[in-house]
Amino acid sequence: MLFAAHSGLRFLVLVGGLFVILYAAVGFFGKREYSSAMARLVSVFTGLIHLQVLVGFAALFVRPFSTILIGHIFLMIAAAVVAQFTASVVKRRPPEERSYGPHLVGAILAMVFIALGIMAIGRGVLQSTL
């Protein structure tokens, strides 16, 4: 059950990441003023990644461990760290200095780590296998 939840939650994480990338790209390239909607969207994306890591660690305890998971684990932790670091850095800035650029770069980097992490276990990013 935890494995199925972990596998299914991946799609929410990917959709959340795409929304962050699109919203940040429109704000960055459109030279728009930073909005609180971006902060909320980033919080949802980061929270989903954290939930995904938590469910993934719980799934480790109910399934046999395979060494193929080591790369997957490190890449997913890297994605969570990048997402959290980006959100934290922007949040610490004064409101007038906040911008979309860090969110755009951070979300793209996190999504790359996520895609590589999924492929590290021999699956396609959108492939469903239970």
C-alpha positions as CSV (number, residue, x, y, z in Angstrom):
1,M,0.0,0.0,0.0
2,L,2.8,2.5,0.8
3,F,4.6,1.6,-2.4
4,A,1.3,2.3,-4.4
5,A,0.9,5.7,-2.5
6,H,4.6,6.6,-3.2
7,S,4.2,5.7,-6.9
8,G,0.9,7.6,-7.3
9,L,2.0,10.7,-5.3
10,R,4.8,11.1,-7.9
11,F,2.3,12.4,-10.4
12,L,1.1,15.1,-8.0
13,V,4.7,16.1,-7.4
14,L,5.4,16.3,-11.2
15,V,2.2,18.3,-11.8
16,G,3.1,20.7,-8.9
17,G,6.6,21.1,-10.3
18,L,5.3,21.9,-13.8
19,F,2.9,24.5,-12.3
20,V,5.8,26.1,-10.4
21,I,8.0,26.2,-13.5
22,L,5.2,27.7,-15.7
23,Y,4.1,30.3,-13.2
24,A,7.7,31.3,-12.4
25,A,8.6,31.4,-16.2
26,V,5.6,33.7,-16.9
27,G,6.5,36.0,-13.9
28,F,10.2,36.0,-14.7
29,F,10.1,36.5,-18.5
30,G,7.0,38.8,-18.2
31,K,8.9,40.9,-15.7
32,R,6.0,40.8,-13.3
33,E,6.0,41.8,-9.7
34,Y,6.4,38.9,-7.3
35,S,3.0,37.5,-6.1
36,S,1.9,35.7,-3.0
37,A,0.4,33.1,-5.3
38,M,4.0,32.0,-6.3
39,A,4.9,31.6,-2.6
40,R,1.8,29.4,-2.0
41,L,2.4,27.3,-5.1
42,V,6.1,26.8,-4.1
43,S,4.9,25.8,-0.6
44,V,2.5,23.2,-2.1
45,F,5.3,21.8,-4.4
46,T,7.8,21.6,-1.6
47,G,5.3,20.0,0.8
48,L,4.4,17.4,-1.8
49,I,8.1,16.6,-2.3
50,H,8.6,16.3,1.5
51,L,5.5,14.0,1.8
52,Q,6.9,11.9,-1.1
53,V,10.2,11.5,0.7
54,L,8.5,10.6,3.9
55,V,6.2,8.0,2.2
56,G,9.3,6.7,0.4
57,F,11.2,6.2,3.6
58,A,8.2,4.4,5.1
59,A,8.0,2.1,2.1
60,L,11.6,1.1,2.6
61,F,10.7,-0.6,5.9
62,V,7.9,-2.7,4.4
63,R,9.6,-3.9,1.2
64,P,12.9,-5.7,0.7
65,F,15.8,-3.3,0.2
66,S,17.7,-3.4,-3.1
67,T,21.0,-1.6,-3.8
68,I,19.4,-0.1,-6.9
69,L,17.4,2.2,-4.5
70,I,20.6,4.0,-3.3
71,G,20.8,6.3,-6.3
72,H,17.1,6.9,-6.2
73,I,17.2,7.9,-2.6
74,F,20.1,10.3,-3.0
75,L,18.6,12.0,-6.0
76,M,15.2,12.4,-4.4
77,I,16.7,13.9,-1.3
78,A,18.7,16.2,-3.5
79,A,15.4,17.3,-5.2
80,A,13.8,17.9,-1.7
81,V,16.9,19.9,-0.6
82,V,16.9,22.1,-3.7
83,A,13.2,22.8,-3.5
84,Q,13.4,23.7,0.2
85,F,16.5,25.7,-0.2
86,T,15.0,27.8,-3.0
87,A,11.8,28.4,-1.1
88,S,13.7,29.4,2.1
89,V,16.1,31.7,0.3
90,V,13.3,33.6,-1.4
91,K,11.2,33.7,1.8
92,R,14.1,35.3,3.8
93,R,14.4,38.2,1.3
94,P,12.5,41.4,1.9
95,P,9.2,41.4,-0.1
96,E,10.5,44.0,-2.5
97,E,13.6,41.9,-3.4
98,R,11.7,38.6,-4.0
99,S,11.7,37.4,-7.6
100,Y,10.6,34.5,-9.8
101,G,14.1,33.6,-11.0
102,P,15.2,31.4,-8.1
103,H,11.9,29.5,-8.2
104,L,12.3,28.9,-11.9
105,V,15.8,27.6,-11.6
106,G,15.2,25.7,-8.4
107,A,12.0,23.9,-9.7
108,I,13.8,23.0,-12.9
109,L,16.7,21.5,-11.0
110,A,14.4,19.7,-8.6
111,M,12.4,18.2,-11.5
112,V,15.7,17.1,-13.2
113,F,16.7,15.3,-9.9
114,I,13.2,13.8,-9.7
115,A,13.3,12.5,-13.3
116,L,16.8,11.1,-12.8
117,G,15.8,9.5,-9.5
118,I,12.9,7.7,-11.1
119,M,15.0,6.6,-14.0
120,A,17.7,5.3,-11.5
121,I,15.3,2.5,-10.5
122,G,14.8,1.5,-14.2
123,R,11.4,3.2,-14.7
124,G,10.1,5.9,-17.0
125,V,9.1,9.1,-15.4
126,L,5.4,8.5,-16.3
127,Q,5.5,4.7,-16.2
128,S,3.2,3.1,-13.7
129,T,4.4,-0.2,-12.3
130,L,3.2,-1.8,-9.1
